């Protein structure tokens, strides 16, 4: 198991929403969290195309914050921390390791939310860290977007397989798409809210990446890629472990 050695303090997090099965499955950024006044602030991105498209698909609001025309300062931290296990639980160190964080990590709440994404199986919400703050040396765990739509089965992948990033300007749906390949075969894409950061790394730094772990269900499998950003070429990639 590869553990993240260098953690960063995020500048902002995006609240994303995904429509139920049977509708468009793209994630939409509907809100933004920031640190403010010793706590967290939250606002809806009501002027964005993502917000309007999400509304067309049935998005209304995040249940804890029903008014979309105001900025929230009270109860924001508590509302989103309810989406992760409490630190007092005995299995909390195991939860940290699931996200490749050290079991003894004492991360600020905002950083914890950034690294784990606060995703629940019961709704379509999750937090996405746009990764603006990540500079070498640093490591992040990336979820592969669109894996189940690729012509590759989960059984054909194993932890430790190197991953390459390829810009895909000919993509008919998204000319800014950043594809992930294993052995020359597409496995999916970098989340569109994180691809600008990853694309910048490609042009400026050395990136080593490999398949790290699997999660989800047989109908909706999830693949995660461990990504190490450094100034110089890394030594041979170690083999990662599944969990």
Buried (B, 14 or more C-beta within 10 A) or exposed (E): BBBBEEBBEBBBBBBBBBBEEEEEBBBBBBBBBBBEEEBBBBBBBEEBEBBBBBBEBEBEBBEEBEEBEEEBBEEBBEBBBEBBBEBEEEEBBEBBBBBBBBEEBEBEBBBBBBBBBBBEEEEBBBBBBBBBBBBBBBBBBBBBBBBBEBEBEBEEBEBBBEBEBEBBEEEEEEEEBBBBBBEEEBBBBBBBBBBBBBBBBBEEBBBBBBBBBBEBEEEEBBBBBBBBBBEEEEEEBEEBEEB
